[in-house]
Amino acid sequence: MYTILAQFNPISLEEMHSVKLMNRTDTKFVTTMRQLKSLLEMARSQYYAQEIDGVRASNYHTLYFDTGDTAMYRNHHNGHLTRQKVRIRTYSDSQQHFLEVKTKNNHRRTKKKRVETEYDDNAITDHTDFLEKYLWLDSNLLMPVIENKFRRITLVNKGLTERLTIDFDLEFRSVSNGRQVKLDKIVIIELKRDGLKPSPVLAMLNRLRIQPMGFSKYCMGMAMCNPDLKQNRFKPRLHRIEKLQSWN
């Protein structure tokens, strides 16, 4: 896979800032490492690969917070269109940490607010003003519940109308019970594009029979690491993930 990725023309982080998606739509797809190699082969002539300090597959770490009764998880599971997530996202290669609040409204639009922070036990209490401004819940109710690690490739089409994030080598660990889950054969693709422009990758995904599928790393990780949680609505996705993970 890395041999194929090295054949893409690079795009810098500064150049990425020119990709303004004013009428953005987001679509997720779930596939396998084997199919990812085929997709990269097909995409290399039409996409740039983001490169930072010579690195094209960056390391990420995320710590998610929720209430003691997992209110945010339950809102997502129960199908509430308006919902939030709170996390500390770490860009492991640069050791930058951001406390983030992600809000999805009833038009299925997601807004993210973030502030740079230190990765320690005081991250929540150090930013109460930020949380009071953007979080619907009382920040005093928050506690760390699950963490994940993964690697990410970012592609940009040569028309600069879409970004494609490709996450792999996913690992989850429950903070409460220590249970760990590795998804070393699963790939999560998210297409972020200008809804008014054609997308080169959609035809490629269709050719490979890779279909859209919702995948929240937070909710899937919580469900897999905490089997006692309510997860009826997630079972079809969990079964699909289990099937993909079992493929050779």
N, C-alpha and C positions, 0 to 999 in steps of 0.2 A: 504493500500500500504506500509506504513512504517513498519508494522508487517512483511510483506514478505521480505522487504529490510533488516531487522535486521537479517534474517536467512542466508544471504550471508556471506561467509568468507571475511574478510577485506583485502585490500591491501593499503599500505601507499603511500604517494606522492613520497617518495624516491624509493620505489620498482617500482612505475610507470615509473620512468626514464629508467628502463631496457627494456621497450616496444619500441624497435627501429623498426619503420615501414619504411624500406628503399625503398620499392616499393609500396608506399601508394596509396590507392584509397579511395575516400570519397563518401558516398551515404546517402542521407537524406530520411526519411520516416515521414509521418504525420499520427497521429492516435488519439485515445481518451484515457482519464484516465481509462475507463473501460477496454479497451484492454491492456493498460499498465500493469494492475494488472495481467492479464492472461500471458503476456509476462514474467514478473518477476517470476511468479510461474514456468514457463517452463525453465527459464535460471539459476535459483539459484544454480543448481548443477554443472554448467559448467563455471560460471563466478565469479570473485571477485568483491566486491563493494569498490570503493575508500573511505577511511575514513581519515578525517583530524580532529584531536582533538576530536574524538568521533562523528563527524558529517558526515553523508552520503548523505545529500541533501543540497548542498551549495547555498547561495544566491548571485546573480549577478545583477549588474546594469551597463547599457551601455548608453553612450551619443554619438550620431553620429553627424558628421559634413558633410556639403556639401556646395556648392557655392550658391549664391543667386538665380541662375537659375537651381538649382538641377542637375548639370552636371553629378554627379556620379549616381544618381538615373536614369537619362535618358539613360546613357550608358548601365546600366543593363537592363532597360526596352526595349531598342532598340536592344538587343541581341548582343552587342559588346563582343567578347570573351576576349579581354584585357580590364580590368577595375580595379578600386580601391575603397576602402572604408577607411574612417578615423574615429576612435572612441576612446573614453576613456572607457576602461573596468575596472570596479571596482569589486574586490572580497570582497563583503560586510562583510563577517565574519571576515576577517583579515584587512579590510580597506586598502588594497593595490590598487593603481591606476596605470594603464599603458596606455600611448598614443600609439595607434597601427595603422599601415598602412598595409592593406591587399591588395595584388596584385594578380590578376588572369591572367595567360597568355593564349595565344591562343592554348595551349595544355591542357587547363582546369586544370592546376596545380596552387595551391594557396600557396603563400609565405607570411608569416606574420613577420613584423619587429616591435619591440616595445621598449619603454623606460619608466622606472618608472617615475611617475610625481605626482604632487599634483592635487587634484580635485578643480580647481578654474578657474576664468576667464582668467588666464594667461597661461593656459596649452599649448595653441598653440604658443603664442609668446615666451614662455620660451624654446621652442624646435625647433626653426626655422632651426638650422643646421641639426637636425635629419630629419625634413620634407623636406628640400631642397635635402637631399641625396636620399630619397626614394619616395617622392611624385611627380607625374608628373605635377600637377597643382600648381599655386602660392598659398602658404599657407595663404597669406593675404586675399584671397577670401573666406576662410572658415568661416562658422558660425554654431553654434549648431542648429540642425533641429528637432531631435526626440530622445527620451530616452525610454529605456525599462527596465523592471525588470523581472526576472524569477528565478526559482530554478533548479538546475542541479544535476542529479545523473550520476556518471561515473562508468561504468562496464568494466572489462578487462577479456578476456577469459583466461582460465587456461593454454593455450598454449602460452600465451603472444604474440599473433600475431595480436591482434586487440583491439581497444577501442570503447566503445559505450557510447556516451553522450546522456542523456535523459533530455530534457528541458520541464518544465511545469509551471503552474501558471504565464503565460505570461501577462504582462501589457505594454501598449504603451501610450505615451503622446507626442503630438506635441508641440514643443517649441513655434512655431509661433502662433498657434490658441488655444492652451490649450486643444484640444480635446483628450479624453482618450478612449481607447479600452481595454477590458479585454477578454482574451481567457482562461477561467478557466477550460474548458473541453478538450483543445487541448494539444497534446504532440508532440514535435519535436524530432525525433531520428536521430542521425548522426552516421553512421558506418564508422570508420576509420581503415582500415585493410591493411595487406600485401597482395597485389593482387595475390601473388603466393600461398597463403595458403587457405585451406578451412575455411569457416566461420560457426560456429555452429548456429549463430542467424538467418542466412538467411532462413533456413528451418523452424524455429519458426515463423518468420515474414510471410512467405508464408502460413503456416498453419493457421495463424490468418487473412489471406487475407489483410495484410498491405503492400501496394505497394509503390515503390519509388516515391517520389514527391519532386521537388525542393521547398525550402522554405528559402528565405533570410529574416531574421528578420528585417533588415533595410528596404528592399523594401516593404515587406508586411505591416509593421507598417506605413510607409510613405503613402502607398495607402489607408489604412483603415482610417488613421487620416486626410488625405488630399484628399478628393474625387474629387477635381478639377484637380489633377495631371493626366497626361496621364497614363492610366493603362490597355489599351486594351489587351496587351499580358499577363497580370496577372489575367484577369478575371476568367479563368477556375480554377485557384488556389484559388482565393478569394471565388468563389462559393462553392468549395469543403470545404474550411475552415468554411464557414457559415453553410453548411450542417452538418459537424461534430460537430460544436459548438451547434447545435440545438438538437442533440441526447441526450436522457435521460441516 
